[in-house]
Amino acid sequence: MIEFNATLLVAMLSFVVFMFIMNAIFYRPILSIIKKREDYINSNYNDAKNIAQNAQEITDEYNEKLELSKNEARKQTALKIEQVQKDEFAKIQKAKDESKIEIQSKKEALEQDKNELKEKVDSEVVKSLASDITYKITGKYYG
């Protein structure tokens, strides 16, 4: 059986003293190093997390600005196209109006020339007919 004597008591006491000595010399420094390392890892992890979050915010901001710039460029392009189309339409309309005016003036000039030629032809025809009639009646040509 198990005997309880002084040897057991001394062994227990020496074990407890050994545990205190091991704790003071070995376990506390190792636990301290483990704690420092854990704090260092957590600090770096948090820093990395913050950097990643900042990078994501910057990327989001960049994408937003890029989209705004694209939209602004589209608006500017649409405005320029619209302005060019208006200018083109105005030039075409001006050219049509000028063409109408020129055509009208040419028609009037042709009409005037036609009337002049008609009068000239009419007067020459009348003179010619009168001359022919006179010649036929009198037998003499009056030119």
DSSP file (Angstrom, degrees, kcal/mol; ACC not computed):
  #  RESIDUE AA STRUCTURE BP1 BP2  ACC     N-H-->O    O-->H-N    N-H-->O    O-->H-N    TCO  KAPPA ALPHA  PHI   PSI    X-CA   Y-CA   Z-CA
    1    1 A M              0   0    0      0, 0.0     2,-0.5     0, 0.0     0, 0.0   0.000 360.0 360.0 360.0 179.6    0.0    0.0    0.0
    2    2 A I        -     0   0    0      2,-0.0     2,-0.4     1,-0.0     0, 0.0  -0.720 360.0-150.4 -90.9 131.2    0.9    3.6    0.0
    3    3 A E        -     0   0    0     -2,-0.5     2,-0.8     2,-0.0     5,-0.1  -0.834   3.0-148.9-101.1 138.3    2.8    4.9    2.9
    4    4 A F        +     0   0    0     -2,-0.4     2,-0.2     4,-0.1    -2,-0.0  -0.888  43.0 134.1-104.5 103.7    2.4    8.5    4.0
    5    5 A N  S  > S-     0   0    0     -2,-0.8     4,-1.5     0, 0.0     3,-0.4  -0.681  71.5 -77.1-135.2-169.5    5.7    9.5    5.6
    6    6 A A  H  > S+     0   0    0      1,-0.2     4,-2.9    -2,-0.2     5,-0.2   0.788 122.3  62.7 -66.8 -30.2    8.1   12.4    5.5
    7    7 A T  H  > S+     0   0    0      1,-0.2     4,-2.5     2,-0.2    -1,-0.2   0.909 104.1  47.4 -64.1 -41.4    9.6   11.3    2.2
    8    8 A L  H  > S+     0   0    0     -3,-0.4     4,-2.2     2,-0.2    -1,-0.2   0.906 113.1  48.9 -65.0 -40.6    6.3   11.8    0.5
    9    9 A L  H  X S+     0   0    0     -4,-1.5     4,-2.6     2,-0.2    -2,-0.2   0.909 112.4  47.2 -65.5 -43.1    5.9   15.2    2.1
   10   10 A V  H  X S+     0   0    0     -4,-2.9     4,-3.0     2,-0.2     5,-0.2   0.890 111.8  51.7 -65.9 -40.1    9.4   16.3    1.1
   11   11 A A  H  X S+     0   0    0     -4,-2.5     4,-1.9    -5,-0.2    -2,-0.2   0.898 112.2  46.0 -64.5 -40.0    8.8   15.0   -2.5
   12   12 A M  H  X S+     0   0    0     -4,-2.2     4,-2.3     2,-0.2    -2,-0.2   0.923 114.7  47.3 -67.5 -44.0    5.5   17.0   -2.6
   13   13 A L  H  X S+     0   0    0     -4,-2.6     4,-2.4     1,-0.2    -2,-0.2   0.915 112.5  48.7 -64.7 -42.8    7.2   20.1   -1.2
   14   14 A S  H  X S+     0   0    0     -4,-3.0     4,-2.5     1,-0.2    -1,-0.2   0.853 110.3  52.8 -66.3 -33.5   10.2   19.8   -3.6
   15   15 A F  H  X S+     0   0    0     -4,-1.9     4,-2.3    -5,-0.2    -2,-0.2   0.919 110.1  47.1 -66.2 -42.9    7.7   19.4   -6.5
   16   16 A V  H  X S+     0   0    0     -4,-2.3     4,-2.2     2,-0.2    -2,-0.2   0.920 113.9  47.4 -64.8 -43.7    5.9   22.6   -5.5
   17   17 A V  H  X S+     0   0    0     -4,-2.4     4,-2.5     1,-0.2    -2,-0.2   0.907 111.5  51.8 -63.1 -41.4    9.2   24.5   -5.2
   18   18 A F  H  X S+     0   0    0     -4,-2.5     4,-2.9     1,-0.2    -1,-0.2   0.891 108.4  51.1 -61.1 -40.2   10.3   23.1   -8.5
   19   19 A M  H  X S+     0   0    0     -4,-2.3     4,-2.6     2,-0.2    -2,-0.2   0.918 110.7  48.1 -64.4 -44.1    7.1   24.3  -10.1
   20   20 A F  H  X S+     0   0    0     -4,-2.2     4,-2.4     2,-0.2    -2,-0.2   0.912 114.4  46.3 -62.2 -42.4    7.6   27.8   -8.7
   21   21 A I  H  X S+     0   0    0     -4,-2.5     4,-2.9     2,-0.2     5,-0.4   0.931 114.2  47.3 -66.4 -45.7   11.2   27.9   -9.9
   22   22 A M  H  X>S+     0   0    0     -4,-2.9     4,-2.5     1,-0.2     5,-2.1   0.889 112.6  50.4 -62.5 -39.2   10.2   26.5  -13.4
   23   23 A N  I  <>S+     0   0    0     -4,-2.6     5,-2.5     3,-0.2    -2,-0.2   0.932 115.3  42.4 -63.3 -45.6    7.4   29.1  -13.6
   24   24 A A  I  <5S+     0   0    0     -4,-2.4    -2,-0.2    -5,-0.2    -1,-0.2   0.888 126.5  31.0 -70.3 -39.8    9.7   32.0  -12.6
   25   25 A I  I  <5S+     0   0    0     -4,-2.9    -3,-0.2    -5,-0.2    -2,-0.2   0.878 135.4  12.0 -89.1 -40.3   12.7   30.9  -14.8
   26   26 A F  I  X5S+     0   0    0     -4,-2.5     4,-1.8    -5,-0.4    -3,-0.2   0.885 121.9  44.1-110.0 -55.1   11.1   29.1  -17.8
   27   27 A Y  I  ><S+     0   0    0     -5,-2.1     4,-3.2     1,-0.2     5,-0.2   0.902 109.9  52.6 -69.1 -44.2    7.3   29.5  -18.2
   28   28 A R  H  ><S+     0   0    0     -5,-2.5     4,-2.8    -6,-0.3    -1,-0.2   0.940 112.1  44.7 -61.2 -48.5    6.9   33.3  -17.5
   29   29 A P  H  > S+     0   0    0      0, 0.0     4,-2.6     0, 0.0    -1,-0.2   0.915 116.3  47.3 -61.9 -39.5    9.6   34.3  -20.1
   30   30 A I  H  X S+     0   0    0     -4,-1.8     4,-2.7     2,-0.2    -2,-0.2   0.930 113.9  46.8 -66.6 -43.6    8.1   31.9  -22.7
   31   31 A L  H  X S+     0   0    0     -4,-3.2     4,-2.6     2,-0.2    -1,-0.2   0.885 111.9  52.1 -63.6 -38.0    4.6   33.1  -22.0
   32   32 A S  H  X S+     0   0    0     -4,-2.8     4,-2.6    -5,-0.2    -2,-0.2   0.925 111.5  45.9 -63.0 -44.5    5.8   36.7  -22.2
   33   33 A I  H  X S+     0   0    0     -4,-2.6     4,-2.7     2,-0.2    -2,-0.2   0.913 113.0  50.1 -64.3 -42.7    7.5   36.1  -25.5
   34   34 A I  H  X S+     0   0    0     -4,-2.7     4,-2.4     2,-0.2    -2,-0.2   0.908 111.6  48.8 -61.7 -41.9    4.3   34.3  -26.8
   35   35 A K  H  X S+     0   0    0     -4,-2.6     4,-2.6     2,-0.2    -2,-0.2   0.916 112.0  48.4 -64.6 -44.4    2.2   37.2  -25.6
   36   36 A K  H  X S+     0   0    0     -4,-2.6     4,-2.6     2,-0.2    -2,-0.2   0.918 112.9  48.5 -61.9 -42.8    4.5   39.8  -27.3
   37   37 A R  H  X S+     0   0    0     -4,-2.7     4,-2.6     2,-0.2    -2,-0.2   0.905 111.3  49.5 -64.3 -41.7    4.4   37.7  -30.5
   38   38 A E  H  X S+     0   0    0     -4,-2.4     4,-2.7     2,-0.2    -1,-0.2   0.911 111.8  48.5 -63.1 -43.3    0.7   37.4  -30.4
   39   39 A D  H  X S+     0   0    0     -4,-2.6     4,-2.6     2,-0.2    -2,-0.2   0.907 112.0  50.0 -62.5 -41.6    0.3   41.2  -29.9
   40   40 A Y  H  X S+     0   0    0     -4,-2.6     4,-2.6     2,-0.2    -2,-0.2   0.916 112.3  46.7 -63.1 -44.7    2.7   41.8  -32.8
   41   41 A I  H  X S+     0   0    0     -4,-2.6     4,-2.7     2,-0.2    -2,-0.2   0.922 113.6  48.1 -64.2 -44.8    0.8   39.4  -35.1
   42   42 A N  H  X S+     0   0    0     -4,-2.7     4,-2.7     2,-0.2    -2,-0.2   0.895 111.7  50.8 -63.5 -39.6   -2.5   41.0  -34.1
   43   43 A S  H  X S+     0   0    0     -4,-2.6     4,-2.5     2,-0.2    -2,-0.2   0.937 113.1  44.7 -62.8 -47.2   -1.1   44.5  -34.6
   44   44 A N  H  X S+     0   0    0     -4,-2.6     4,-2.8     2,-0.2    -2,-0.2   0.886 112.7  52.1 -64.5 -38.4    0.2   43.6  -38.1
   45   45 A Y  H  X S+     0   0    0     -4,-2.7     4,-2.5     2,-0.2    -2,-0.2   0.933 111.6  46.1 -62.8 -45.4   -3.1   41.9  -38.9
   46   46 A N  H  X S+     0   0    0     -4,-2.7     4,-2.6     2,-0.2    -2,-0.2   0.896 112.8  50.4 -64.8 -39.6   -5.1   45.0  -37.9
   47   47 A D  H  X S+     0   0    0     -4,-2.5     4,-2.7     2,-0.2    -2,-0.2   0.931 112.2  47.2 -62.4 -44.8   -2.7   47.2  -39.9
   48   48 A A  H  X S+     0   0    0     -4,-2.8     4,-2.6     1,-0.2    -2,-0.2   0.893 111.4  51.3 -63.2 -40.1   -3.1   45.0  -43.0
   49   49 A K  H  X S+     0   0    0     -4,-2.5     4,-2.3     2,-0.2    -1,-0.2   0.921 111.6  47.0 -62.9 -44.7   -6.9   45.0  -42.5
   50   50 A N  H  X S+     0   0    0     -4,-2.6     4,-2.8     2,-0.2    -2,-0.2   0.903 112.2  50.1 -64.1 -41.8   -6.9   48.8  -42.3
   51   51 A I  H  X S+     0   0    0     -4,-2.7     4,-2.8     2,-0.2    -2,-0.2   0.918 111.3  48.6 -63.5 -42.6   -4.6   49.1  -45.4
   52   52 A A  H  X S+     0   0    0     -4,-2.6     4,-2.3     2,-0.2    -2,-0.2   0.903 112.2  49.0 -63.4 -41.0   -6.9   46.7  -47.3
   53   53 A Q  H  X S+     0   0    0     -4,-2.3     4,-2.4     2,-0.2    -2,-0.2   0.919 112.4  47.8 -65.0 -43.1   -9.9   48.7  -46.2
   54   54 A N  H  X S+     0   0    0     -4,-2.8     4,-2.8     2,-0.2    -2,-0.2   0.907 111.1  51.4 -63.1 -41.3   -8.2   52.0  -47.3
   55   55 A A  H  X S+     0   0    0     -4,-2.8     4,-2.5     1,-0.2    -1,-0.2   0.902 110.3  49.0 -62.6 -40.1   -7.3   50.5  -50.6
   56   56 A Q  H  X S+     0   0    0     -4,-2.3     4,-2.7     2,-0.2    -2,-0.2   0.908 111.4  49.2 -65.6 -41.8  -10.8   49.4  -51.2
   57   57 A E  H  X S+     0   0    0     -4,-2.4     4,-2.7     2,-0.2    -2,-0.2   0.916 112.4  47.9 -63.1 -43.0  -12.1   52.9  -50.3
   58   58 A I  H  X S+     0   0    0     -4,-2.8     4,-2.8     2,-0.2    -2,-0.2   0.909 112.3  49.4 -64.2 -41.6   -9.6   54.4  -52.7
   59   59 A T  H  X S+     0   0    0     -4,-2.5     4,-2.7     2,-0.2    -2,-0.2   0.915 112.1  48.1 -63.1 -43.1  -10.6   52.0  -55.4
   60   60 A D  H  X S+     0   0    0     -4,-2.7     4,-2.4     2,-0.2    -2,-0.2   0.922 113.0  48.0 -62.8 -43.7  -14.3   52.7  -54.9
   61   61 A E  H  X S+     0   0    0     -4,-2.7     4,-2.7     2,-0.2     5,-0.2   0.910 112.1  49.9 -63.2 -42.6  -13.6   56.4  -55.0
   62   62 A Y  H  X S+     0   0    0     -4,-2.8     4,-2.8     2,-0.2    -2,-0.2   0.932 111.5  48.0 -61.3 -46.3  -11.5   56.0  -58.1
   63   63 A N  H  X S+     0   0    0     -4,-2.7     4,-2.5     2,-0.2    -2,-0.2   0.893 111.9  50.2 -62.7 -39.6  -14.2   54.0  -59.8
   64   64 A E  H  X S+     0   0    0     -4,-2.4     4,-2.5     2,-0.2    -2,-0.2   0.933 113.1  45.3 -64.2 -46.0  -16.8   56.6  -58.8
   65   65 A K  H  X S+     0   0    0     -4,-2.7     4,-2.7     2,-0.2    -2,-0.2   0.894 112.5  52.3 -64.2 -38.9  -14.7   59.4  -60.2
   66   66 A L  H  X S+     0   0    0     -4,-2.8     4,-2.6    -5,-0.2    -2,-0.2   0.920 110.2  47.7 -62.2 -43.9  -14.0   57.5  -63.3
   67   67 A E  H  X S+     0   0    0     -4,-2.5     4,-2.6     2,-0.2    -2,-0.2   0.904 112.0  49.8 -64.5 -41.6  -17.7   56.8  -63.9
   68   68 A L  H  X S+     0   0    0     -4,-2.5     4,-2.6     2,-0.2    -2,-0.2   0.909 111.5  49.3 -62.7 -41.2  -18.5   60.5  -63.3
   69   69 A S  H  X S+     0   0    0     -4,-2.7     4,-2.8     2,-0.2    -2,-0.2   0.909 110.7  49.7 -64.6 -41.9  -15.8   61.5  -65.8
   70   70 A K  H  X S+     0   0    0     -4,-2.6     4,-2.6     2,-0.2    -2,-0.2   0.931 112.1  48.0 -61.5 -44.9  -17.2   59.0  -68.3
   71   71 A N  H  X S+     0   0    0     -4,-2.6     4,-2.6     2,-0.2    -2,-0.2   0.914 112.5  48.7 -62.7 -42.1  -20.7   60.4  -67.9
   72   72 A E  H  X S+     0   0    0     -4,-2.6     4,-2.9     2,-0.2    -1,-0.2   0.907 111.3  50.0 -63.6 -41.6  -19.4   64.0  -68.2
   73   73 A A  H  X S+     0   0    0     -4,-2.8     4,-2.7     2,-0.2    -2,-0.2   0.904 110.5  50.1 -63.9 -40.5  -17.5   63.1  -71.3
   74   74 A R  H  X S+     0   0    0     -4,-2.6     4,-2.7     2,-0.2    -2,-0.2   0.919 111.9  48.0 -62.6 -43.0  -20.6   61.5  -72.7
   75   75 A K  H  X S+     0   0    0     -4,-2.6     4,-2.7     2,-0.2    -2,-0.2   0.933 112.8  47.8 -62.8 -45.7  -22.6   64.6  -72.0
   76   76 A Q  H  X S+     0   0    0     -4,-2.9     4,-2.7     2,-0.2    -2,-0.2   0.912 113.0  48.6 -62.0 -42.4  -20.0   66.8  -73.5
   77   77 A T  H  X S+     0   0    0     -4,-2.7     4,-2.8     2,-0.2    -1,-0.2   0.921 111.7  49.1 -63.3 -43.9  -19.8   64.6  -76.6
   78   78 A A  H  X S+     0   0    0     -4,-2.7     4,-2.7     2,-0.2    -2,-0.2   0.906 112.0  49.1 -62.4 -41.4  -23.6   64.6  -76.9
   79   79 A L  H  X S+     0   0    0     -4,-2.7     4,-2.7     2,-0.2    -2,-0.2   0.921 112.1  48.1 -64.0 -43.4  -23.7   68.4  -76.6
   80   80 A K  H  X S+     0   0    0     -4,-2.7     4,-2.8     2,-0.2    -2,-0.2   0.921 112.8  48.3 -63.5 -43.3  -21.0   68.8  -79.2
   81   81 A I  H  X S+     0   0    0     -4,-2.8     4,-2.6     1,-0.2    -2,-0.2   0.928 112.7  48.6 -61.9 -44.4  -22.8   66.5  -81.6
   82   82 A E  H  X S+     0   0    0     -4,-2.7     4,-2.4     2,-0.2    -2,-0.2   0.909 112.3  48.5 -62.0 -42.4  -26.0   68.3  -81.0
   83   83 A Q  H  X S+     0   0    0     -4,-2.7     4,-2.8     2,-0.2    -2,-0.2   0.914 111.9  48.8 -64.1 -43.4  -24.3   71.7  -81.6
   84   84 A V  H  X S+     0   0    0     -4,-2.8     4,-2.9     2,-0.2    -2,-0.2   0.906 111.3  50.1 -63.3 -41.0  -22.7   70.4  -84.8
   85   85 A Q  H  X S+     0   0    0     -4,-2.6     4,-2.8     2,-0.2    -2,-0.2   0.904 111.4  48.6 -64.2 -40.6  -26.0   69.0  -86.0
   86   86 A K  H  X S+     0   0    0     -4,-2.4     4,-2.7     2,-0.2    -2,-0.2   0.930 113.4  46.9 -63.7 -44.6  -27.7   72.4  -85.3
   87   87 A D  H  X S+     0   0    0     -4,-2.8     4,-2.7     2,-0.2    -2,-0.2   0.916 113.4  48.9 -62.1 -42.9  -24.9   74.2  -87.1
   88   88 A E  H  X S+     0   0    0     -4,-2.9     4,-2.7     2,-0.2    -2,-0.2   0.919 111.9  48.4 -62.9 -44.1  -25.1   71.8  -90.0
   89   89 A F  H  X S+     0   0    0     -4,-2.8     4,-2.8     1,-0.2    -2,-0.2   0.908 111.8  50.0 -62.6 -42.2  -28.9   72.2  -90.1
   90   90 A A  H  X S+     0   0    0     -4,-2.7     4,-2.7     2,-0.2    -2,-0.2   0.912 111.9  47.7 -63.6 -42.2  -28.5   76.0  -90.0
   91   91 A K  H  X S+     0   0    0     -4,-2.7     4,-2.8     2,-0.2    -2,-0.2   0.914 113.3  47.9 -64.6 -42.6  -26.0   75.9  -92.9
   92   92 A I  H  X S+     0   0    0     -4,-2.7     4,-2.6     2,-0.2    -2,-0.2   0.927 113.2  47.9 -63.0 -44.3  -28.2   73.6  -94.9
   93   93 A Q  H  X S+     0   0    0     -4,-2.8     4,-2.7     2,-0.2    -2,-0.2   0.905 112.5  49.1 -63.3 -41.4  -31.2   75.8  -94.3
   94   94 A K  H  X S+     0   0    0     -4,-2.7     4,-2.9     2,-0.2    -2,-0.2   0.917 111.5  49.1 -63.5 -43.5  -29.2   78.9  -95.2
   95   95 A A  H  X S+     0   0    0     -4,-2.8     4,-2.5     2,-0.2    -2,-0.2   0.900 111.8  49.3 -63.1 -40.5  -27.9   77.2  -98.4
   96   96 A K  H  X S+     0   0    0     -4,-2.6     4,-2.8     2,-0.2    -2,-0.2   0.930 112.4  47.7 -62.8 -45.1  -31.5   76.2  -99.3
   97   97 A D  H  X S+     0   0    0     -4,-2.7     4,-2.6     2,-0.2    -2,-0.2   0.929 113.3  47.3 -62.5 -44.9  -32.7   79.8  -98.7
   98   98 A E  H  X S+     0   0    0     -4,-2.9     4,-2.8     1,-0.2    -1,-0.2   0.894 112.5  50.6 -62.5 -39.2  -29.9   81.2 -100.8
   99   99 A S  H  X S+     0   0    0     -4,-2.5     4,-3.3     2,-0.2     5,-0.2   0.915 110.2  49.3 -64.4 -42.8  -30.7   78.6 -103.5
  100  100 A K  H  X S+     0   0    0     -4,-2.8     4,-2.8     2,-0.2    -2,-0.2   0.925 112.9  47.3 -61.7 -44.1  -34.3   79.6 -103.4
  101  101 A I  H  X S+     0   0    0     -4,-2.6     4,-2.7     2,-0.2    -2,-0.2   0.933 115.0  45.8 -63.3 -44.9  -33.5   83.3 -103.7
  102  102 A E  H  X S+     0   0    0     -4,-2.8     4,-2.8     2,-0.2    -2,-0.2   0.918 113.8  48.7 -64.8 -43.0  -31.0   82.6 -106.5
  103  103 A I  H  X S+     0   0    0     -4,-3.3     4,-2.8     2,-0.2    -1,-0.2   0.918 112.3  49.3 -62.0 -42.6  -33.5   80.3 -108.3
  104  104 A Q  H  X S+     0   0    0     -4,-2.8     4,-2.6    -5,-0.2    -2,-0.2   0.920 112.0  47.5 -63.3 -43.6  -36.2   83.0 -107.9
  105  105 A S  H  X S+     0   0    0     -4,-2.7     4,-2.6     2,-0.2    -2,-0.2   0.902 113.1  48.8 -65.6 -39.0  -33.9   85.7 -109.2
  106  106 A K  H  X S+     0   0    0     -4,-2.8     4,-3.1     2,-0.2    -2,-0.2   0.901 111.0  50.6 -65.2 -40.2  -32.9   83.5 -112.2
  107  107 A K  H  X S+     0   0    0     -4,-2.8     4,-3.0     2,-0.2    -2,-0.2   0.923 112.0  47.4 -61.3 -43.9  -36.5   82.7 -112.9
  108  108 A E  H  X S+     0   0    0     -4,-2.6     4,-2.6     2,-0.2    -2,-0.2   0.913 113.1  48.3 -63.8 -42.2  -37.3   86.4 -112.8
  109  109 A A  H  X S+     0   0    0     -4,-2.6     4,-2.9     2,-0.2    -2,-0.2   0.922 113.9  46.6 -64.1 -42.9  -34.3   87.2 -115.1
  110  110 A L  H  X S+     0   0    0     -4,-3.1     4,-3.0     2,-0.2    -2,-0.2   0.905 112.2  50.7 -64.3 -40.5  -35.4   84.4 -117.5
  111  111 A E  H  X S+     0   0    0     -4,-3.0     4,-2.5     2,-0.2    -2,-0.2   0.908 112.1  47.2 -62.7 -41.7  -39.0   85.6 -117.4
  112  112 A Q  H  X S+     0   0    0     -4,-2.6     4,-2.8     2,-0.2    -2,-0.2   0.927 113.5  47.4 -65.5 -45.5  -37.8   89.1 -118.2
  113  113 A D  H  X S+     0   0    0     -4,-2.9     4,-3.2     1,-0.2     5,-0.2   0.906 111.9  51.6 -61.1 -40.4  -35.6   87.8 -121.0
  114  114 A K  H  X S+     0   0    0     -4,-3.0     4,-2.8     2,-0.2    -2,-0.2   0.927 111.2  46.5 -60.7 -45.6  -38.5   85.8 -122.2
  115  115 A N  H  X S+     0   0    0     -4,-2.5     4,-2.9     2,-0.2    -2,-0.2   0.911 113.6  48.7 -65.0 -41.8  -40.7   88.8 -122.3
  116  116 A E  H  X S+     0   0    0     -4,-2.8     4,-2.9     2,-0.2    -2,-0.2   0.939 114.4  45.4 -62.4 -46.5  -38.1   90.9 -124.0
  117  117 A L  H  X S+     0   0    0     -4,-3.2     4,-3.5     2,-0.2     5,-0.3   0.890 112.5  51.9 -63.5 -38.4  -37.5   88.2 -126.6
  118  118 A K  H  X S+     0   0    0     -4,-2.8     4,-3.4    -5,-0.2    -2,-0.2   0.936 112.0  45.2 -63.7 -45.7  -41.2   87.8 -127.0
  119  119 A E  H  X S+     0   0    0     -4,-2.9     4,-3.1     2,-0.2    -2,-0.2   0.923 115.8  47.4 -62.4 -43.7  -41.7   91.5 -127.6
  120  120 A K  H  X S+     0   0    0     -4,-2.9     4,-2.7     2,-0.2    -2,-0.2   0.935 115.9  43.8 -62.5 -47.3  -38.7   91.6 -129.9
  121  121 A V  H  X S+     0   0    0     -4,-3.5     4,-3.4     2,-0.2     5,-0.3   0.926 114.2  50.9 -63.7 -44.4  -40.0   88.6 -131.8
  122  122 A D  H  X S+     0   0    0     -4,-3.4     4,-2.9    -5,-0.3    -2,-0.2   0.930 112.8  45.4 -59.4 -45.3  -43.5   89.9 -131.8
  123  123 A S  H  X S+     0   0    0     -4,-3.1     4,-2.6     2,-0.2    -1,-0.2   0.898 115.9  46.4 -67.1 -38.3  -42.3   93.3 -133.2
  124  124 A E  H  X S+     0   0    0     -4,-2.7     4,-3.1     2,-0.2    -2,-0.2   0.903 113.9  48.1 -69.1 -40.0  -40.1   91.6 -135.8
  125  125 A V  H  X S+     0   0    0     -4,-3.4     4,-3.3     2,-0.2     5,-0.3   0.919 112.9  48.7 -64.7 -42.9  -42.9   89.2 -136.8
  126  126 A V  H  X S+     0   0    0     -4,-2.9     4,-3.1    -5,-0.3     5,-0.2   0.933 114.6  45.2 -63.3 -44.5  -45.3   92.1 -137.0
  127  127 A K  H  X S+     0   0    0     -4,-2.6     4,-3.0     2,-0.2    -2,-0.2   0.925 115.1  48.2 -62.8 -43.7  -42.8   94.1 -139.1
  128  128 A S  H  X S+     0   0    0     -4,-3.1     4,-2.9     2,-0.2    -2,-0.2   0.925 114.8  44.7 -63.6 -44.4  -42.1   91.1 -141.2
  129  129 A L  H  X S+     0   0    0     -4,-3.3     4,-3.3     2,-0.2     5,-0.2   0.917 114.4  49.5 -64.8 -43.1  -45.8   90.3 -141.7
  130  130 A A  H  X S+     0   0    0     -4,-3.1     4,-2.9    -5,-0.3    -2,-0.2   0.921 112.9  47.6 -62.1 -41.5  -46.5   94.0 -142.4
  131  131 A S  H  X S+     0   0    0     -4,-3.0     4,-2.7    -5,-0.2    11,-0.2   0.917 113.3  47.4 -64.0 -44.7  -43.7   94.0 -144.9
  132  132 A D  H  X S+     0   0    0     -4,-2.9     4,-2.6     2,-0.2    -2,-0.2   0.910 114.2  47.0 -64.0 -42.4  -44.9   90.8 -146.5
  133  133 A I  H  X S+     0   0    0     -4,-3.3     4,-2.5     2,-0.2     5,-0.2   0.925 113.7  47.9 -65.3 -43.5  -48.4   92.1 -146.7
  134  134 A T  H  X>S+     0   0    0     -4,-2.9     4,-3.5    -5,-0.2     5,-0.7   0.907 112.7  49.3 -62.8 -41.5  -47.2   95.4 -148.1
  135  135 A Y  H  X5S+     0   0    0     -4,-2.7     4,-1.7     1,-0.2    -2,-0.2   0.911 112.5  47.2 -64.4 -42.2  -45.1   93.6 -150.6
  136  136 A K  H  <5S+     0   0    0     -4,-2.6    -1,-0.2    -5,-0.2    -2,-0.2   0.874 119.5  39.7 -68.8 -35.8  -47.9   91.4 -151.7
  137  137 A I  H  <5S+     0   0    0     -4,-2.5    -2,-0.2    -5,-0.2    -3,-0.2   0.943 133.3  20.8 -78.1 -49.4  -50.3   94.4 -151.9
  138  138 A T  H  <5S-     0   0    0     -4,-3.5    -3,-0.2     2,-0.2    -2,-0.2   0.715  93.2-129.3 -96.1 -23.3  -48.0   96.9 -153.5
  139  139 A G  S  <<S+     0   0    0     -4,-1.7     2,-0.4    -5,-0.7    -4,-0.2   0.510  74.0 107.7  85.5   3.3  -45.4   94.7 -155.0
  140  140 A K        -     0   0    0     -6,-0.5     2,-0.5    -9,-0.1    -1,-0.3  -0.895  66.3-131.0-115.6 145.7  -42.6   96.7 -153.3
  141  141 A Y        -     0   0    0     -2,-0.4     2,-0.6    -3,-0.1    -9,-0.1  -0.846  17.8-170.4 -99.3 125.2  -40.5   95.6 -150.4
  142  142 A Y              0   0    0     -2,-0.5    -8,-0.1   -11,-0.2    -7,-0.1  -0.921 360.0 360.0-113.4 104.0  -40.1   98.1 -147.5
  143  143 A G              0   0    0     -2,-0.6    -1,-0.1   -12,-0.0   -12,-0.1   0.435 360.0 360.0 -98.5 360.0  -37.5   96.9 -145.2
